[in-house]
């Protein structure tokens, strides 16, 4: 099709959809899918989930005016069609690149994005708050609020906390349950089974409407027989339209309907818009719809590597040959399960992301995928530990934050031997601020009984997991989203609270807390070659307990000290060093800290972001030079004095 005949490039706002016929909207849906396929030919991006919501997105935007009404996408990785129809087509090729569009909703990009939603489960709560706030602040505007939430996200605890309150505050609230039978991996649990029963209910089409008409004539009177009949009526109504669970929450349930039938979806949305809410519309979609390889394998095509296609099929897929820290952790977990029957692993819908497929295949009875329910995962692990097991909670750093109170109450307070493996500890690259795992050192250090480890390289990671599974208390190990690195030379064994001195020089010191150790060693090599400086380089290994016996003498004797971490400076490794120095009365005026400043870091390739933050080898070397210059100036000033 020639560009002059295409609709998508001409859309400046969703209101440009209003004059389009159904046929033209269906053409637009194909153009959106083609644009998504072209994007993934250039870079890795969320793919199957976006293919699955194209018609739903168009139906929503042609039914509501979201410049006035409210729309929340949960989770936000299904936002791409929405971005394309809200005036961002020209910028779309920049998505997930540094300085370009975010791969999630972003209020700084558009008035049509209300929250940065990078994780699941909060949409109904925020939508309910919006509906309530609009009613209190601007009731005369009579706005609708819509939350689109996937079936994989629906088991999240906050969803049910919000539903519990929807009866009171949910006027003009529409929850669209986007049921594609998937989370990032296949769904798990009783809620998934319930949705399957609703979707496959053979009496749905036609029959329920006729029976509902008959039942509507049953009077609601006062004697026992009539009260019983009324109860039967309500039970029959709920059973026929399948949504008894939601009806009990006070929400009207409608569906399930075919979410790829644009005409039908628009019809139901318009019908519901004439009601008052709260209402739940159950929409059945296919993840990867319109591109057969993605529909047949939505797990691989959730966020696939770059691929070439021809005639609707993949002809070449560019797969990375480099091994990552995630692979290292997965293999160490697999080995631990093989040698100790007490070990289990618990993940929260991230079996694929954490590379646990082999663990699932070989030890299915000891791998527990609890769905997007991180708080439950941690409390569940506490129960297993209390029963004598050695559970591993394998969750992304940023997502484990949701379980903060359970780490405190159920694990650390009880001093239970739960091991936390925190993937994506540090900058998560193109996924941006919702996924950067930069707060873990700060939020874990505060708990008594908690041991916090940060491997300097991949060898450390394997050894630390083995050590943690023998430790009588909770331990957390955080590692980055990056290719694995290895430090050359002999290594010290992992010993509780002991750092490792890899270089010993008199001219200054670099204290590294984590997997930027390779960058620190490169910086030291560069300074030796270019400046003639011989630096001490320490692999801290333990963030808590800190190795004060090793670090405090260095602070006392080194002309300058630079601490390095891929984590928030507030409360992180550098803070731990300063706290130890303050407690010991050691001067720290010559200490400089490198890490994540007090701001949210935008998306971009990890290497780009590290360079911007001065956390690559060049940046560490630059800070050391500045510190050395400052020390020399201070020495000269004292000499003159």
C-alpha positions in Angstrom: 0.0 0.0 0.0 1.3 3.4 -0.9 2.0 5.9 1.9 -0.6 8.2 0.6 -3.3 5.6 1.2 -2.1 4.8 4.7 -4.2 6.1 7.7 -1.7 5.8 10.6 0.8 8.5 9.5 -2.1 11.0 9.3 -3.3 10.6 12.9 -2.6 13.6 15.0 -4.9 12.6 17.8 -7.5 9.9 18.6 -10.3 12.3 17.4 -9.0 11.7 13.9 -10.4 8.1 14.3 -14.0 9.4 14.7 -14.9 9.8 11.0 -13.3 6.4 10.0 -15.6 3.6 8.9 -15.3 0.1 10.3 -13.5 -1.0 7.2 -11.0 1.8 7.6 -10.4 1.0 11.3 -9.7 -2.6 10.3 -7.2 -1.3 7.8 -5.7 0.8 10.5 -5.3 -2.2 12.7 -3.3 -3.9 10.0 -1.1 -0.8 9.6 -0.4 -0.8 13.3 0.6 -4.4 13.3 2.9 -3.8 10.3 4.5 -0.9 12.2 5.1 -3.2 15.2 6.7 -5.8 13.1 9.0 -3.2 11.5 10.0 -2.0 14.9 11.1 -5.4 16.1 13.1 -5.8 12.9 15.2 -2.9 14.3 15.4 -3.6 18.0 14.1 -5.8 20.8 10.7 -4.5 22.1 7.5 -5.8 23.7 5.8 -7.4 20.8 3.2 -10.2 21.4 1.3 -8.3 24.0 0.9 -5.2 21.7 -0.2 -7.3 18.8 -3.0 -8.6 21.0 -4.6 -5.2 22.0 -4.8 -3.4 18.6 -8.5 -3.7 18.1 -9.2 -3.1 21.8 -7.2 0.1 21.7 -9.1 1.3 18.6 -12.4 0.4 20.2 -11.6 2.3 23.4 -10.4 5.4 21.6 -13.5 5.5 19.3 -15.9 5.1 22.3 -14.3 7.4 24.8 -12.5 10.7 24.6 -9.4 10.2 26.7 -8.4 13.8 26.5 -11.3 14.1 29.0 -12.0 10.6 30.2 -9.4 8.5 31.9 -7.4 5.5 30.7 -4.9 3.3 32.6 -3.0 0.4 30.9 -1.9 -2.4 33.2 0.7 -3.4 32.6 2.1 -0.7 30.4 4.1 -2.8 28.0 1.0 -3.1 25.9 1.0 0.6 25.3 2.4 0.7 21.7 -0.9 0.9 19.7 -2.1 3.6 22.1 1.1 5.6 21.5 0.6 5.3 17.7 -3.0 6.7 17.8 -2.2 9.5 20.2 0.1 11.5 18.0 3.4 9.8 18.4 3.7 7.9 15.1 6.6 10.1 13.9 8.6 9.4 17.1 7.7 5.8 17.3 11.0 4.5 15.8 12.8 6.0 18.8 10.9 3.9 21.3 13.2 2.3 24.0 16.2 4.3 22.8 18.0 6.9 24.9 16.2 10.2 24.5 13.3 8.6 22.6 9.8 7.4 23.6 9.5 5.2 26.7 8.3 1.7 26.2 5.7 2.3 28.9 3.1 5.1 29.4 4.8 8.3 30.2 2.9 11.5 31.2 5.7 13.7 30.0 5.1 12.4 26.5 1.4 12.8 26.2 -1.8 13.9 28.0 -3.2 10.5 27.2 -0.7 8.8 29.5 -1.6 9.3 33.2 0.8 7.0 35.1 4.1 5.4 34.3 2.9 1.8 34.6 5.8 -0.6 34.3 4.4 -3.3 36.6 1.1 -5.0 37.1 -1.7 -4.8 39.6 -2.1 -1.1 40.5 -4.5 -0.1 37.6 -7.8 -0.7 39.3 -6.7 1.2 42.4 -5.4 4.2 40.5 -8.5 4.2 38.3 -10.8 4.0 41.3 -8.9 6.9 42.8 -9.3 8.9 39.6 -13.0 8.2 39.5 -13.4 9.2 43.1 -11.3 12.3 42.7 -13.1 13.4 39.6 -16.5 13.0 41.3 -15.4 15.1 44.2 -13.5 17.8 42.3 -15.5 18.1 39.0 -18.7 16.1 39.3 -20.4 18.1 36.6 -17.9 16.8 33.9 -19.2 13.2 34.4 -16.0 11.5 33.3 -15.5 7.8 32.7 -12.4 6.0 34.0 -11.2 2.9 32.2 -8.6 0.4 33.5 -7.3 -2.3 31.1 -5.8 -5.1 33.1 -4.5 -8.5 31.8 -5.6 -11.8 33.1 -2.0 -12.5 34.1 -2.0 -9.4 36.3 -5.4 -10.1 37.8 -4.2 -12.4 40.7 -2.1 -9.4 42.1 -3.3 -8.6 45.6 -4.0 -4.8 44.9 -6.5 -5.8 42.3 -8.8 -7.4 44.9 -8.2 -4.6 47.4 -9.4 -2.2 44.8 -12.4 -4.4 43.8 -13.4 -4.6 47.4 -13.9 -0.8 47.4 -15.3 -0.4 43.9 -18.9 -0.7 45.0 -18.6 2.6 46.9 -16.3 4.6 44.7 -16.7 3.0 41.3 -19.3 5.1 39.6 -18.5 5.5 35.9 -15.6 2.9 36.4 -15.0 0.4 33.7 -12.5 -2.4 34.2 -11.6 -4.2 30.9 -10.2 -7.7 31.7 -8.0 -8.4 28.7 -7.9 -12.2 28.8 -5.2 -13.7 26.5 -4.5 -16.8 28.6 -1.0 -15.5 29.3 1.1 -13.5 31.6 4.7 -13.1 30.4 4.7 -16.9 30.7 1.6 -19.1 30.9 -0.7 -18.1 33.7 -0.9 -20.1 36.9 -3.4 -20.6 39.8 -7.0 -20.7 40.5 -7.9 -17.3 39.0 -6.5 -18.5 35.6 -8.8 -21.6 36.0 -11.8 -19.4 36.7 -11.2 -17.3 33.6 -10.9 -20.5 31.6 -14.3 -21.6 32.8 -15.8 -18.3 32.0 -14.3 -18.2 28.5 -15.4 -21.8 27.7 -18.9 -21.5 29.1 -21.1 -23.2 26.4 -24.3 -21.5 27.6 -22.9 -18.0 27.1 -24.1 -17.1 23.6 -27.8 -16.2 23.4 -29.1 -18.5 26.1 -28.3 -16.3 29.1 -30.1 -13.3 27.6 -33.3 -15.3 27.2 -33.2 -16.9 30.6 -32.4 -13.6 32.2 -35.6 -12.2 30.6 -37.7 -15.0 32.2 -36.0 -14.6 35.6 -36.6 -10.8 35.5 -40.3 -11.5 36.0 -39.8 -13.4 39.3 -41.2 -11.1 42.0 -39.2 -10.2 45.1 -41.7 -10.6 47.9 -41.6 -11.4 51.6 -42.5 -15.0 52.4 -39.8 -17.7 52.8 -40.7 -19.4 49.5 -40.5 -16.2 47.6 -37.2 -15.3 49.3 -35.8 -18.7 48.3 -36.9 -18.1 44.7 -35.3 -14.7 44.7 -32.0 -16.3 45.9 -32.3 -18.9 43.1 -32.9 -16.1 40.6 -29.7 -14.2 41.7 -27.6 -17.4 41.7 -28.9 -18.3 38.2 -28.2 -14.8 36.9 -24.6 -14.9 38.2 -24.0 -18.4 36.9 -25.4 -17.6 33.4 -23.3 -14.6 32.8 -20.3 -16.2 34.5 -19.2 -13.3 36.7 -20.4 -14.4 40.2 -17.0 -13.4 41.7 -17.2 -9.9 40.3 -20.9 -9.5 41.1 -20.1 -10.3 44.7 -17.8 -7.3 44.7 -20.7 -5.1 43.4 -19.5 -4.9 39.8 -21.6 -5.8 36.9 -19.9 -8.5 34.8 -20.3 -8.5 31.0 -18.7 -11.0 28.6 -16.7 -12.8 27.6 -16.5 -11.2 24.1 -14.1 -11.5 21.2 -11.6 -8.6 21.6 -10.5 -8.9 18.0 -14.0 -8.3 16.7 -13.8 -4.5 16.4 -17.5 -4.0 15.6 -18.6 -6.2 18.6 -16.1 -4.6 21.0 -17.2 -1.1 20.1 -20.9 -2.2 20.5 -20.3 -3.5 24.0 -18.3 -0.5 25.1 -21.0 1.9 23.9 -23.6 -0.1 25.6 -21.7 0.0 28.9 -21.0 3.7 28.5 -24.7 4.2 28.7 -24.7 2.6 32.2 -23.3 4.0 35.4 -20.7 1.5 36.6 -18.9 -0.1 38.2 -18.7 -2.7 35.4 -16.2 -5.3 34.3 -16.0 -6.2 30.6 -14.3 -9.5 29.9 -12.5 -9.4 26.5 -10.8 -12.4 25.1 -7.8 -11.7 22.9 -4.9 -13.6 21.5 -1.4 -12.6 22.4 0.6 -12.2 19.2 -2.6 -11.8 17.1 -2.0 -11.1 13.4 1.6 -12.6 13.3 1.3 -16.3 13.4 4.8 -17.1 14.9 4.0 -14.7 17.9 0.6 -16.2 18.4 2.0 -19.7 18.4 4.9 -18.9 20.8 3.9 -15.8 22.8 6.6 -16.5 25.4 9.5 -16.2 23.0 7.8 -13.2 21.3 7.0 -11.3 24.5 10.1 -9.2 23.9 12.0 -11.1 21.2 15.4 -10.3 19.8 15.6 -8.6 16.4 14.3 -10.8 13.6 13.7 -10.8 9.9 10.4 -11.9 8.5 9.0 -12.9 5.1 5.4 -13.7 4.2 4.3 -13.8 7.8 7.0 -16.0 9.1 10.4 -15.5 10.8 13.3 -16.2 8.5 16.1 -15.2 10.8 16.3 -14.3 14.5 19.3 -12.5 15.9 20.1 -14.2 19.2 22.8 -13.0 21.6 25.7 -15.4 22.0 26.9 -13.8 25.3 26.0 -15.4 28.6 24.5 -13.2 31.2 24.5 -13.1 35.0 20.9 -14.4 34.8 22.2 -17.5 33.1 24.9 -17.9 35.8 22.3 -17.6 38.6 19.9 -20.0 36.9 22.6 -22.6 36.6 23.7 -22.2 40.2 20.0 -22.5 41.3 19.7 -25.7 39.2 22.8 -27.2 40.8 21.6 -26.3 44.3 18.3 -28.1 43.7 20.2 -31.1 42.4 22.4 -31.5 45.5 20.0 -30.5 48.3 16.3 -31.7 48.3 15.5 -28.9 50.8 16.1 -26.2 48.2 13.2 -24.8 46.3 12.8 -21.8 44.0 9.9 -19.3 44.0 9.4 -16.8 41.2 6.6 -14.3 40.4 5.6 -14.9 36.7 9.3 -14.5 35.7 10.2 -18.1 34.8 11.4 -17.0 31.4 12.9 -13.7 32.5 15.0 -15.5 35.1 15.9 -18.4 32.8 14.3 -21.0 35.0 12.9 -23.2 32.2 15.4 -25.9 32.9 14.8 -25.8 36.6 11.0 -26.1 35.9 11.5 -29.1 33.6 13.9 -31.0 35.9 12.5 -30.0 39.3 8.8 -29.2 38.7 7.8 -30.1 42.3 10.2 -27.6 43.8 9.7 -24.7 41.4 6.8 -22.4 42.4 5.6 -19.8 40.0 3.0 -17.8 42.0 2.1 -15.3 39.3 2.5 -11.6 39.7 2.2 -11.8 43.4 5.6 -10.8 44.9 4.3 -10.3 48.5 2.8 -13.7 48.5 6.0 -15.2 47.1 8.0 -13.9 50.1 5.5 -14.9 52.8 5.2 -18.3 51.1 9.0 -18.7 51.2 8.9 -17.8 54.9 6.5 -20.6 55.5 8.7 -23.1 53.6 11.8 -22.0 55.6 9.9 -22.4 58.8 9.1 -25.9 57.8 12.8 -26.7 57.3 13.4 -25.9 53.6 15.9 -23.6 52.0 13.8 -21.5 49.6 15.3 -19.2 47.0 13.1 -16.2 46.0 14.2 -15.4 42.5 12.6 -12.0 41.5 13.7 -8.8 39.7 15.1 -6.3 42.2 12.6 -3.6 41.3 9.6 -6.0 41.7 10.8 -7.3 45.1 10.1 -3.8 46.4 6.4 -4.8 46.5 7.2 -7.3 49.2 9.1 -4.9 51.4 6.9 -5.5 54.5 6.9 -9.3 54.1 10.7 -9.3 53.9 10.6 -7.4 57.2 7.8 -9.2 59.1 7.8 -12.8 57.8 11.5 -13.3 57.0 14.0 -10.9 58.6 12.1 -10.5 61.9 11.9 -14.3 62.2 15.5 -14.7 61.1 14.5 -17.4 58.5 17.0 -18.8 56.0 15.4 -17.4 52.8 17.8 -16.5 50.0 16.8 -13.7 47.7 18.3 -13.6 44.2 17.7 -10.2 42.8 18.0 -10.1 39.0 18.3 -6.7 37.3 20.1 -5.3 40.3 21.2 -2.0 38.7 20.3 -0.3 35.5 17.8 -2.4 33.4 18.6 -0.5 30.1 15.7 0.2 27.7 13.0 -0.8 30.2 13.7 2.5 32.0 12.9 3.8 35.5 10.2 1.3 36.4 12.6 -1.6 35.9 16.0 -0.1 37.1 16.8 -2.1 40.2 18.7 0.7 42.0 17.0 0.8 45.4 17.7 -2.8 46.7 20.8 -2.1 48.7 19.0 0.8 50.4 15.8 -1.1 51.2 17.5 -4.3 52.3 20.3 -2.8 54.5 17.9 -1.5 57.0 16.7 -4.9 58.2 18.4 -6.6 61.2 19.4 -10.2 60.5 19.6 -9.5 56.7 22.9 -10.2 54.9 23.3 -8.3 51.6 25.8 -9.5 49.0 26.9 -7.9 45.7 29.1 -10.1 43.5 31.9 -8.5 41.7 31.8 -11.0 38.9 30.0 -14.2 37.8 32.3 -16.4 39.8 31.3 -14.5 42.9 27.6 -15.0 42.1 27.8 -18.8 42.0 29.9 -18.9 45.1 27.6 -16.5 47.0 24.5 -18.5 46.2 26.2 -21.7 47.5 27.3 -19.8 50.6 23.8 -18.3 51.2 22.2 -21.7 51.2 24.3 -22.7 54.1 23.8 -19.5 56.1 21.4 -19.6 59.0 19.5 -16.4 58.2 18.1 -14.4 55.3 20.5 -13.3 52.6 20.0 -11.3 49.4 22.3 -11.4 46.4 21.8 -8.8 43.7 23.3 -9.0 40.2 22.9 -6.9 37.0 21.2 -7.3 33.6 24.4 -7.6 31.6 26.8 -10.1 30.1 28.7 -12.0 32.7 32.3 -10.9 33.5 35.1 -12.7 35.2 38.1 -11.3 37.2 41.3 -12.9 36.4 43.7 -14.4 39.0 43.3 -16.3 42.3 40.2 -15.5 44.3 39.4 -15.7 48.0 36.5 -18.0 49.2 33.3 -16.4 50.3 33.4 -15.7 54.1 30.7 -13.9 56.0 31.5 -10.1 56.0 34.9 -10.4 54.3 35.9 -8.2 51.3 38.5 -9.2 48.8 41.6 -6.9 48.0 42.5 -7.4 44.4 45.1 -4.7 44.0 47.2 -3.0 46.7 48.6 0.4 45.9 49.6 3.5 48.0 48.2 6.3 45.7 44.5 5.9 46.4 41.7 3.3 46.6 38.6 2.2 44.7 36.0 0.4 46.8 33.6 -1.5 44.6 30.3 -2.8 45.8 29.0 -5.1 43.0 29.4 -6.0 39.3 31.1 -2.8 38.2 34.3 -4.4 39.5 35.6 -4.9 36.0 35.1 -1.2 35.2 37.0 -0.3 38.4 39.9 -2.6 37.5 40.1 -1.1 34.0 40.1 2.4 35.6 43.0 1.4 37.8 44.9 0.0 34.9 44.3 3.2 32.9 45.5 5.4 35.8 48.6 3.3 36.2 49.5 3.5 32.5 48.5 7.1 32.0 49.2 8.7 35.4 51.6 6.4 37.1 49.1 5.9 39.9 49.1 2.6 41.8 45.7 2.1 43.4 44.1 -0.3 45.8 41.0 -2.0 44.4 38.6 -3.8 46.8 35.8 -6.1 45.9 33.5 -5.4 48.8 31.3 -8.5 48.3 29.3 -7.9 51.4 27.3 -4.7 51.6 26.0 -5.9 55.0 27.9 -6.8 57.2 30.5 -4.5 55.8 34.2 -5.6 56.2 35.2 -2.8 58.5 38.5 -4.5 59.3 39.6 -4.2 55.7 37.9 -0.9 54.7 38.6 1.3 57.7 42.4 1.1 57.5 42.2 2.0 53.8 40.0 5.0 54.6 42.6 6.1 57.2 45.7 5.6 55.0 44.7 6.2 51.3 45.2 9.7 49.9 41.7 9.4 48.3 39.0 6.8 48.2 36.2 6.4 45.6 33.3 4.1 46.3 31.5 2.7 43.3 28.1 1.1 43.1 25.3 0.6 40.5 22.7 1.5 43.0 21.2 4.5 44.7 23.7 6.6 46.6 21.1 7.3 49.3 21.5 4.4 51.7 23.7 2.3 49.5 27.2 0.9 49.6 28.9 4.3 49.8 26.6 5.3 52.6 27.5 2.1 54.5 31.2 3.0 54.2 30.6 6.5 55.5 28.5 5.2 58.4 31.2 2.8 59.4 33.8 5.6 59.2 31.6 7.9 61.3 31.1 5.2 63.9 34.9 4.7 64.1 35.7 8.4 64.1 37.6 8.1 60.8 37.9 11.2 58.5 36.0 10.9 55.2 36.7 14.3 53.6 38.7 12.5 50.9 36.0 10.0 50.1 34.0 10.4 46.8 30.9 8.3 46.0 29.9 7.1 42.6 26.4 5.7 42.1 22.9 6.6 41.1 22.0 10.1 42.2 18.7 11.2 43.8 16.8 11.1 40.5 15.0 8.6 38.3 17.2 7.4 35.4 15.5 7.3 32.0 15.8 4.4 29.6 18.7 3.7 27.3 21.3 1.0 26.8 23.0 0.1 30.0 26.4 1.2 28.7 25.1 4.6 27.7 23.6 5.2 31.1 26.7 4.1 32.9 28.7 6.5 30.9 26.3 9.3 31.6 26.6 8.6 35.3 30.3 8.3 35.3 30.1 4.7 36.3 32.1 3.2 33.3 35.8 2.8 33.4 36.4 6.2 31.9 34.1 7.8 34.5 35.7 6.0 37.5 39.2 7.0 36.2 38.0 10.6 35.8 36.7 10.8 39.4 40.0 9.3 40.7 42.0 11.9 38.8 39.9 14.7 40.3 40.2 13.2 43.8 44.0 12.8 43.3 44.3 16.4 42.1 42.3 17.6 45.1 44.5 15.7 47.4 47.7 17.1 45.8 46.3 20.6 46.0 45.5 20.1 49.7 49.0 18.8 50.4 50.5 21.8 48.6 48.3 24.2 50.5 49.3 22.6 53.8 53.0 22.8 52.8 52.7 26.5 52.0 50.9 27.1 55.2 
